[in-house]
Amino acid sequence: MAGSSRTAVVSAIAGNTAVMIAKFVAFGMTGSGAMLSEGIHSAADVLNQLLLFIGIVRSDRAPTPDYPVGYGRERYIWALISAVGIFFLGCGVTTYHGITGLMHPHELGDLTAAVVVLLLSLLIEGFVFFIALRAMKKEAGDKPFFAYVKTEADPSAMAVLLEDAAACLGIVIALTCIGLAQVTGQTYWDSIGSIFIGILLGAVAIYLITRNHQLLIGQAVPDDVQQQLKTLIESNTSVEELVEFKARMIDLNTYDIMANVEFDGEAIADRLEPGLKEAWDGIDTYDDFRDFARGYADDVVEALGDEIDAIEKNIKETIPQAKFMDIEAN
């Protein structure tokens, strides 16, 4: 997952840097507010994707004694910072510029350069979006795509996907509003375009902030995985009842499982019965019985531990993300 996310983020940084430079050059030539908003949009994308890249690199560090479960959640922190950056730098500055343009209209120059740059930007942004979408679909596999994006997708890859989708839609908005300003001669269309782009960025930012907030708190694993975990536990022949169950995500590749299980004493006793028959003939005195009882108690505890080990092994083989488990006998 980390490899595909890294590829998507690096591709986005490269593409958006080229687009950002072109947009600011076009703004300098035309004075278009929508063009400036698009330049700010791309600048925000580059800065935010750099933050996402930092998060990916730092989250891949190996566990240490001070952080025994690793650094996986660090990518959520950087993704959250990135989303806040989109909100304030992208949404805030762009919307402010659009409102200012409505209050203080300005003349627009020749918009040909702006249109050319926006069309070129749409091609680049569309290509970057395609890379991010392809990587996300690969990670989703056979799972329903939109459900996967909503509940299981890497927040870094999801941020790139949403930012690139917003970038493509923002370019369409800018082209439309610049065209309306050119046809009607009314410059307020240019400012309206800035405001719409700002609102679009705000919506993306709020969604990403909400998603990363959920992951940082410790969201439950997806419902289908929870059901699979419960089935794996209950399928053990010595399990009588699953009394309590909790499963949360430490990060997207690491699950923490807690289960309180009622074991079937008769099933465990049946496993130990051959040893009971063998020991029976050697019991002649109370001391013999006491030694037998102590040994049998150890055997019961060991057998119970073996059942728990078998459950944990079965879970880890089936669901590799279940790296931390606490299964207790009720």
N, C-alpha and C positions, 0 to 999 in steps of 0.2 A: 504493500500500500504506500509506504513512504517513498519508494522509488518512482511510482507513477505521479504522486503528488509533487515531488521535487521537479520532475520533468515539466509538469504543467505550470508550476510557478516560474521556473527559469524561462520557459517559452513566453510566458506572459510578461515578465520583466523586459525581455529583449524586444518583444513586439511593441509594448506600450511606451518604451523609451523612444523608439523611432517615431511613433505616432505623436507623442507629446511634443517633440521638437518641431515636427512639421506643423502642428496645430498652432503653436505659439508664433511661428514664422508667419503663418497665414493671418493670425490676429494682428500682428504688427503691420501687415500689408493692407488689411481691410478695416480694422477697428470694430469688427463684429462682436457683440456681446455674447452671442451664442457660440462663436468661435473661441472666445476667451473661456467660456464655461466648459467647452469641450477640452481645451488645453488644461484647465484646472482639474477636470475630471481625469484626464490621462496622468497628470502629475500625481494626483491622489492615488491612482491605481498603482503607479510605479513604487511610491513610498510604501503603500500598504502591502504590496507583494514582496518587497524587500523584508518587511516585518514578518510576513508569512514564511519566507525562506529561513530567516533567523530561527523562527520557532521550530521548523522542521529539523534543522541541523542540531539544535540544542536538545530536542526531544529524543533524538536517536542515541544519546549518550547511554552508556551501560550503567546499571544500578551500582550504587556505592553503599558503604555502611551507613552513611547519613541519610541516604535516599534508597532504601532497600527495594522499593517497587519501581524504581527507575524515574525517568523524567518525562514520561509520555504526555502528562497533562500540560507541560510547558507550551506545547504548540497551541493549546486552547487559550493560554494567557496572551501569547503574541497575536493570535487570530482575533482575540477580543480587542486588543489595542488597535489592531488594524481596522476593525469594524468601527471603533470610536473615531478613528482618523477619517474614515469615509464620511461619517456623519458630520463632523465639525468642519473638516477641510473641504470635502466634496460637496455635501449638501448645504452646509452653512454659507460658505463663501460664494458658491454658485447662485444660491437663492438670493442672497444679499445683493449680488451684482445685478441680477435680473430686476429686483425691486427698484434698485437705484436707477437702472436704465429706464424704467417706466416713469419715475419721478423726474428724471433729467434726461430727456431724449437726446440722442446724438445722431449726426449724419453718418451714413455708412458709405464706404468707398466701393470700388469695384469688387464684387463678391466672387468673381470667377476663380481666383486663387483659393478661396475658402471652399468652394464646391469641389474643386479638384482634390484638395487635401482631404476633405471629408470622405470622398469616394475612395481614395487610396487607403484612408484609415479604416474604412468599412471592410475592405479586402483583408487588411492585416488583422484587424480585430476578429473578423469572421474566421480566419485561419487559426488564430490562437484559441478562440472559442471551440473550434472543432477539435483541436488537440486535447483541451480540457474535457470536453464531452466524451471523446473516445476513451480517455483514461478512466473517466468515471464509469462508463458503461462496462469497461473491462473489469473493474473492481466489483461492480454490482453482479456480474455473472448472470445467473438464471433468475435472480430476485427481481421483483417488479421495480423498475428504475426509479420512479418518483417516490415510492415508499422507502427505497434504499437511501436516496438523497436526503429525505426528511429525517430518518432515524439512525442511519449507520455510516453515512459518508464522512470521510476525513474532512474536518472543518477547513483545512487549508485548501484542499482541492475544490471543496464546495464554494469557498470564497472566490477563488479564481473563476470558477464556472459562472457564478452570479455576476461578478464584476464585468466579465467579458460579455455576458448577455446584456447587462445594463449599458455597456459601452456601445454595443451594436445598436441597441434601441435608442440610446442618446444621440448617436450620429444621425439616425433616421429623423429624430425630432429636430435636430439642428438643421439638417438639409431642408426639411419641410418649412420650418419657420424662416430660414434665410430666403427660401424661394418665395414665400408669401410676402416677405418684406420687399423683395425685389419686384414682384408683380404689382403689389398694391401701392408701393411707395411709402407704406406705414412702418416706421422703424420699431414700433412697439412689438411687432411680431418677433423681432430678434430678442427682445427682453423676455417675452413670454416663453420663448424657447429655453432661455436660461433658467427660468423658474421651474418649468416642467422637468428639465434635466436634474435640477436640485432635488425636486420631490422624488424622482426616480432613485437617486443616490440615497436619499433618506430612507426609503422603503427597504432597499438592499441592506443598508447599515443596521436598521432596527432588527431585521430578520437574523442577521449574522450575530448581533449582540445577544439576542435571545437564545440562539442555538448554542453559542459558546458558554453562556451563563448556565444552561442546563448541564452541559458536559462537565463544567468545573465543579458544580455542586455534587455530581455523582449520580448520573441518570441510570435508571434500571436498564438492563440489557434488553434487546428487542423481544417482543412477546413470543415470537416463534422460537427463539433461542431459549427463553425461560421454559417453555413447554417441553422442548427437547431435553433440557437439563432435568426437569422433574421426571420425565419418562425414563431417563437413564438411571436415576436413583431408585425409582419404584420398581424397575425391572429386575433388581437384585432379589434373589429368592429369599434372602434373610430379612428383607425390609417388610415390616408389617404396615407401617403408616409413615407418611411424610408429614410431620407435625408442623414444622415451620420452614419457610424457604425465602431467601433473599438473594438477589443477584444484581450487582451493580457494575458499571464500567469504570475501571480506573483510567483507562484510555481505550481507544478503539481496538487495540490489539491485546488488551489485558482485562479479564473479568475477575471479579472477586465474588466467590460463591459461599454462602452460609446456609447450612441445612441442619435442622434438628430432626432426627430420625428415630422412630420407634421400631426396634429390631424384634424379630420373632425369636423368642427364647427357645422354643421347641425346635426350630430349624437349626439353631446353633448347637443345641443339645444332641440332635441327631448326628451332627458332624463329629461330635466327641464320643459318641456311644461306643465305638470299637475300643477306645482307650479305657472306657469305664469297665467293660467286660474283662479286659486284661488285668486291670487293677483289683477287681473284686475278689479274686481268689487269694490275693496277698494280704487281705485285711483280716487280722486275727485279734488285734488288741485296739484299745482306744488310741494309743500312739500311732498305730498303723493308719487308723481312720483319720486322725488329725493330719498326718503327713499327706494322705490322699486328698483331703479337703483343700489343703493349701495348694497342692499341685493342680487340682482341678480348677480352683479359682484363678490361678495363673493361666491355665489353658483357656478358660472362658474369656478372660481379658484379651489374651493373644488372638483367639478366634474372632472376637469382636473387632480388634484392630485389623485383622486380615480382611474382614468384610468391608471395612471403611476404606482400606487401601485398594481393594478391588473396585469399589465404586469410583474412587478418585482416578484410578488408572483408566477406567472405561470412559470417564468424562473427558480426560485430557487427550485420549486417543481420538475421540469423536469431535471435541471442540477445543482446538489448540489454544484458543484465547483464554480458556479457564485455567489461569496460571496460579491463582491463589484460592484455596478451598479450606473451609472449616466445617467439617461434617461431625456432628456430635450425636451421641446416643442419648435419647430422652430418658 
